[in-house]
């Protein structure tokens, strides 16, 4: 069953307002992600992206992102898909893109099919996240080593996908760094601001 069939089937009936708007926007090739990053990001974002990439339309796909972040393990796949997306794709930051939402907004820098944009009052936030470990001493140590490895992978990802440099990331380490839309633009986390007609014409 493709997206068009799904949206006209009985399965699409009876949703609450949040889901009703989600389905209506899907008809216009727009994916709305206004939620915490959890395992449900697979159905909410990943599968629609993949479905649109395989359909017969060449019309752009738009991903609207507003999230306070959440679990990184199920969410990094979104950045992988964006980085390799084969159709025109617009990533648009809405009110705020915090934590994992920051990474989703920044994805696609080196993909010519992707445009990253935000509104003048969109806020971004980058931090190290948090984790609570418990259990046997050896298990906790192993988990900590793995998390440190992931932290370095995330650091390298930021260096490749933005204009943030080592010195800036070092200054921000262990802090919550909030960025205005102008700062998102300055650090090449986004390509343009919504409403900047000069950039949009390009």
C-alpha positions as CSV (number, residue, x, y, z in Angstrom):
1,X,0.0,0.0,0.0
2,X,1.5,3.4,-1.0
3,X,0.9,6.7,0.8
4,X,-2.0,7.7,-1.5
5,X,-3.8,4.4,-0.7
6,X,-3.1,4.8,3.0
7,X,-4.4,8.3,3.2
8,X,-7.7,7.3,1.6
9,X,-8.2,4.1,3.5
10,X,-10.3,3.4,6.6
11,X,-7.0,3.2,8.5
12,X,-6.6,6.9,8.2
13,X,-9.9,7.7,9.9
14,X,-10.5,8.5,13.6
15,X,-7.2,10.2,14.3
16,X,-6.9,13.1,16.8
17,X,-6.2,16.6,15.6
18,X,-2.4,16.0,15.7
19,X,-2.6,13.0,13.5
20,X,-5.3,14.5,11.3
21,X,-3.0,17.4,10.3
22,X,-0.1,15.0,9.9
23,X,-2.1,13.0,7.3
24,X,-3.3,16.1,5.5
25,X,0.2,17.4,5.2
26,X,1.5,14.1,3.9
27,X,-0.9,14.6,0.9
28,X,1.2,17.6,0.0
29,X,4.5,15.7,0.4
30,X,5.1,17.4,3.8
31,X,6.1,15.4,6.8
32,X,5.4,17.1,10.2
33,X,7.6,16.1,13.1
34,X,6.4,17.9,16.2
35,X,7.2,15.4,18.9
36,X,9.9,14.0,21.1
37,X,12.5,11.8,19.4
38,X,11.5,8.2,20.3
39,X,11.1,4.9,18.5
40,X,8.0,6.3,16.8
41,X,10.3,8.5,14.6
42,X,10.5,5.4,12.4
43,X,6.8,5.6,11.4
44,X,6.5,9.4,11.7
45,X,9.6,10.4,9.6
46,X,11.7,7.5,8.3
47,X,9.1,5.5,6.5
48,X,7.4,8.5,4.8
49,X,10.8,9.8,3.6
50,X,11.6,6.4,2.1
51,X,8.2,6.1,0.5
52,X,8.4,9.6,-1.1
53,X,11.9,8.8,-2.4
54,X,10.6,5.7,-4.2
55,X,7.4,7.2,-5.7
56,X,7.1,8.6,-9.3
57,X,6.9,12.3,-8.3
58,X,9.8,14.7,-8.7
59,X,8.1,17.3,-6.5
60,X,10.1,18.3,-3.5
61,X,9.5,16.7,-0.1
62,X,9.4,19.0,3.0
63,X,10.2,17.9,6.5
64,X,8.9,20.3,9.2
65,X,10.9,19.9,12.4
66,X,10.0,21.1,15.9
67,X,11.3,18.9,18.7
68,X,12.9,19.2,22.1
69,X,15.1,16.2,21.3
70,X,15.0,12.8,22.9
71,X,16.5,9.4,22.2
72,X,19.4,9.5,19.8
73,X,19.7,5.8,19.1
74,X,16.5,5.5,17.0
75,X,16.9,9.0,15.5
76,X,20.3,9.1,13.8
77,X,18.9,7.1,10.9
78,X,17.0,10.3,9.9
79,X,20.3,12.1,9.4
80,X,21.6,9.2,7.4
81,X,18.6,9.2,5.1
82,X,18.8,13.0,4.6
83,X,22.5,12.9,3.8
84,X,21.8,10.4,1.0
85,X,18.4,11.5,-0.2
86,X,18.0,11.3,-4.0
87,X,15.1,13.7,-4.4
88,X,14.6,17.4,-3.7
89,X,14.2,17.7,0.1
90,X,13.6,20.8,2.3
91,X,14.4,20.5,6.0
92,X,12.6,23.4,7.7
93,X,13.1,24.2,11.4
94,X,10.0,25.6,13.0
95,X,9.8,27.0,16.5
96,X,12.8,25.1,18.0
97,X,15.2,22.3,17.1
98,X,16.9,21.2,20.3
99,X,19.3,18.4,21.0
100,X,18.7,15.6,18.4
101,X,16.5,18.1,16.5
102,X,19.6,20.2,16.0
103,X,21.3,17.3,14.2
104,X,18.3,16.6,12.0
105,X,18.1,20.3,11.0
106,X,21.9,20.3,10.2
107,X,21.8,17.1,8.1
108,X,22.3,17.2,4.3
109,X,24.9,19.8,4.1
110,X,26.9,17.9,1.4
111,X,23.8,16.7,-0.4
112,X,22.9,19.0,-3.4
113,X,19.3,17.7,-3.2
114,X,18.8,19.1,0.3
115,X,18.0,22.7,1.4
116,X,18.1,23.4,5.2
117,X,16.1,26.4,6.3
118,X,14.5,28.0,9.4
119,X,12.3,30.9,10.4
120,X,13.7,34.2,11.8
121,X,12.7,33.2,15.3
122,X,13.6,29.5,15.1
123,X,15.9,28.4,18.1
124,X,18.5,25.7,18.0
125,X,20.2,24.1,20.9
126,X,23.2,21.8,21.1
127,X,24.3,19.9,24.2
128,X,25.9,16.6,25.3
129,X,22.7,15.0,26.4
130,X,22.2,13.0,29.6
131,X,22.4,9.4,30.7
132,X,21.8,7.5,33.9
133,X,23.8,4.3,34.3
134,X,23.2,1.5,36.8
135,X,24.2,-2.1,37.1
136,X,27.4,-4.1,37.6
137,X,30.6,-2.1,37.7
138,X,32.0,-3.8,34.6
139,X,28.8,-3.3,32.6
140,X,28.6,0.4,33.5
141,X,32.3,0.9,32.5
142,X,31.7,-0.8,29.1
143,X,28.6,1.3,28.5
144,X,30.5,4.5,29.4
145,X,33.3,3.6,26.9
146,X,30.7,3.1,24.2
147,X,29.0,6.4,25.0
148,X,32.3,8.2,24.8
149,X,32.9,6.6,21.4
150,X,29.5,7.8,20.2
151,X,30.3,11.3,21.6
152,X,33.4,11.5,19.4
153,X,31.4,10.2,16.3
154,X,28.8,13.0,17.0
155,X,31.6,15.6,17.3
156,X,33.1,14.5,13.9
157,X,29.6,14.6,12.4
158,X,29.2,18.2,13.5
159,X,32.6,19.2,12.0
160,X,31.6,17.7,8.7
161,X,28.0,19.0,8.5
162,X,28.4,22.6,9.9
163,X,31.0,25.4,10.0
164,X,31.6,24.8,13.7
165,X,35.3,24.2,14.4
166,X,37.2,22.3,17.1
167,X,37.7,25.4,19.2
168,X,34.0,26.4,19.2
169,X,32.9,22.8,20.1
170,X,35.5,22.7,22.9
171,X,34.1,26.0,24.4
172,X,30.6,24.5,24.2
173,X,31.5,21.2,25.7
174,X,29.3,20.2,28.7
175,X,27.1,23.2,28.1
176,X,23.7,23.9,26.6
177,X,24.3,26.2,23.7
178,X,21.2,28.0,22.3
179,X,21.5,29.6,18.9
180,X,19.3,32.2,17.1
181,X,18.4,31.7,13.5
182,X,21.2,34.2,12.5
183,X,23.7,32.0,14.4
184,X,22.3,28.9,12.8
185,X,23.0,30.6,9.4
186,X,26.4,31.9,10.5
187,X,27.6,28.4,11.5
188,X,26.1,26.8,8.3
189,X,23.6,24.7,10.2
190,X,21.0,26.0,7.8
191,X,21.4,27.3,4.3
192,X,18.8,30.1,4.4
193,X,16.0,31.8,6.3
194,X,12.4,31.4,5.3
195,X,11.4,34.6,3.6
196,X,14.9,35.5,2.4
197,X,13.8,35.9,-1.3
198,X,17.4,36.3,-2.6
199,X,18.4,32.9,-1.3
200,X,15.2,31.2,-2.3
201,X,15.5,32.5,-5.9
202,X,19.0,31.0,-6.1
